[in-house]
Amino acid sequence: MPLEKHSNQTITGVLERIIFFNEENAYCVAEVAVAEGKQPITVLGNLPGVQCGETLKLNGEWTRHATHGDQFKIANFKSQLPASIHGIRKYLGSGMVHGIGKSYAKKIVDHFGADTLRVISEDSGRLHEVPGIGKSRAKSIKAAWEEQAAVRDVMMFLQTYGVTPSQCVRLVKKYGSGAKRILQDEPYRLAEDIERIGFKTADKLALNLGFPTNSKERVDAGIVHTMQTLEDDGHTLGTQQAITEHALQLLGVEPQLIQERIRALIEREKIFSVIAYDEKQQVLGPACQRPKLAGAEKRIAEALHRINDTASTIPAIKLDAAIAWAQDKAGFTFAEQQAAALKQALSSKVGIITGGPGTGKTTILRAVVDILRAKRARIQLASPTGRAAQRLAEASGANASTIHRLLKYDGATRTFVYNADNPLPCDLLIVDEASMLDTRLADSLFQAIPSGAHLLLVGDADQLPSVGSGNVLGDLMAAPPAQVTRLDTIFRQGETSGIITTAHAILKGESHPGKTITSLRDLDATDDFTFVEVEDAEQCAKAISYLTREYIPKAHKCDPVKDLQVLSPMHRGTAGISALNVELQQALNSKEKALSRLRSDPDYVPARQSHFREKTRKPLPAELAYGAVTYRIGDKVIQTRNNYDKGIYNGDTGIITGIAPDSSGITVNFSDDPVEYTKGELSEIQLAYAISIHKSQGSEYPVVVIPLLKQHFMMLQRNLVYTGITRAKSKVYLVGQTDAYSMAIRNNEQQVRRTHLQARLRNEKQ
């Protein structure tokens, strides 16, 4: 009798074959036998933790595929262990229980029949009755069975409460067999323990489990979540008033209860009590810090004073003679401000040089390196990003690396090799682009500096602050022990640069961009700064597409993928990062172009793929779909979080050079360093034809294109536009509305980052 097919239906059958399974979200295409001897049906949907041989009760509806015919689309399901001998044999033979393959599955089921699963679960000692199974294998089978049972139990438990399959996988990996107990007793642990599972998911689960809205567990988790939110906004502390206000909106409980739980968390040292100060270091009131950031700020202050109070390991330098020697080597006389900065850099144990583009920072850096090399001092140079490190090496004439690579991350211990107990082998550490230093990275770096060494931080204090929490450069400039030199004179080589003069005009608050054009026909390739006026976001996006696809590559003879970067203030909207990436990918790297690269350019066929092609003669894939994004050979991508195991860090950009033959992952080339990503790791990267101005910090690009519209008003600030413009080495194209530009330049009210570092620095000195 044929299976009836109607819209809403429940089907029960044995899972025969898994055709496709996505580890990230448990999306599955499989075949299910609904009646013995009948043709299996094709089912598709989320099926976390299932194995062949299980009996599945599926709720859903029938759909019809043009190629594959009738398919059953799953809305939800329930699973039960197989009851038939055929099902049990298939279930155990699927490999889901470590120690049992197809051969042993047959032997065990032949011996115990329909009683097999009960024997394994309740009477595993009897497994010895099966030839070839000794004590060790029986013990292994029992342990694997219990682990698998726990995984299945958690999966089904979580599905009931609306937790997504990919979240289920992360939970089980974290908690193992104890997951269900932890989730039932301590659901708010999820928010702290599991990446990408926040307070709202944990709160939904807890409330479904019956935790009251005013439970101490919920309020405590809400307070911690509030502090995490403040940290995400750049602060390292929160005033108790701000924490209470944020938590009130989040939790909807009485303020007295929040204040009571803040005191309780302080008593248990889950958070620390400190005093908050304003920009003038006047007392704001009581505040709280989470232990990790409180400890990091304390160690930063201790490290800087330790360095400052210890005698130098650099041989004595006659400053005037050294500067004269460096001038002879450079071939020109330093300006008075440059010479003063050089003297301070050589004489201070902890020094800071800050200034905008064209003010001579590079001249000073090269002179410092030349002088100390002549003194045979050990010099280390580092920057927060790979691009910045490359620029630092070119500017100084010495080797430079990222801070993470300098400290050498040890994947086995998940710590840096160089630390307080094993300091860096150097007499001077120079850190460029120091405005990017966040509290956690500065903590690791400063602890690793030997007490006798000098520290020289170089950066532009007018740029955006670090992406991570803290205001390290600003705090160090405002409190002892650092000696600060500010460079504000534009030297001859920068006086004719439209980029440099515009950047300094921005800092002075001049709210008009100067010369603008209203038609793309008026573009002049000799101008290094161009403002293209447009009426709206749609016109802006079209102009950017034309500039990147046609005009800039021809006018400046550059690679539009590698040499050009679009920097947008916002993610959403027609001229936002997401929409521009879709538009620019199609313009610069369509599927046809990706296929062409794959066929003709050896740089886009990694060795393992080349071998696969020669072995099978099958065409290699040119693209891979992941969620709403399709990644292609030749795409530019950016890493969005630190991955210490791969040695790739937040903000690193690379080019996709390979897609696995089975579409299970991709290869990305970061500065000639190929890195492989599985499909489950693709959440760490994004298309990078357009990126945020924040993500561009520390980088420099030959050509920069920036959309600037009034609809970006939430992000329009002076330091945002200044940072974007100063990322360009040769050319800047601003595309937008002059009113938006004026709004940004007039808005110099930067969000104050609340930190405790200045207070720590002053206290350490006393």
Secondary structure, 3 states (H helix, E strand, C coil): CCCCCCCCEEEEEEEEEEEEECCCCCEEEEEEECCCCCCCEEEEEECCCCCCCCEEEEEEEEEEECCCEEEEEEEEEEEECCCCHHHHHHHHHCCCCCCCCHHHHHHHHHHHHHHHHHHHHHCHHHHHHCCCCCHHHHHHHHHHHHHHHHHHHHHHHHHHCCCCHHHHHHHHHHHHHHHHHHHHHCCCHHHHHCCCCCHHHHHHHHHHCCCCCCCHHHHHHHHHHHHHHHHHCCCCCEEHHHHHHHHHHHHCCCHHHHHHHHHHHHHCCCCEEEEEECCCCCEEEEEEECHHHHHHHHHHHHHHHHHHCCCCCCCCCCHHHHHHHHHHHHCCCCCHHHHHHHHHHHHCCEEEEEECCCCCHHHHHHHHHHHHHHCCCCEEEEECCHHHHHHHHHHHCCCCEEHHHHHCEECCCCEECCCCCCCCCCCEEEECCHHHCCHHHHHHHHHCCCCCCEEEEEECCCCCCCCCCCCHHHHHHHCCCCEEEEECCCCHHHHCCHHHHHHHHHHCCCCCCCCEECCHHHCCCCCCEEEEECCCHHHHHHHHHHHHHHHHHHHCCCCCCCCEEEEECCCCCCCCHHHHHHHHHHHHCCHHHHHHHHHHCHHHCCHHHHHHHHHHCCCCCCEEEECCEEEECCCEEEECCCECCCCECCCCEEEEEEECCCCCEEEEEECCEEEEEEHHHHHHEEECCEEECCCCCCCCEEEEEEEECHHHHHHCCHHHHHHHHCCEEEEEEEEECHHHHHHHHHCCCCCCCCCCHHHHHHHHHC
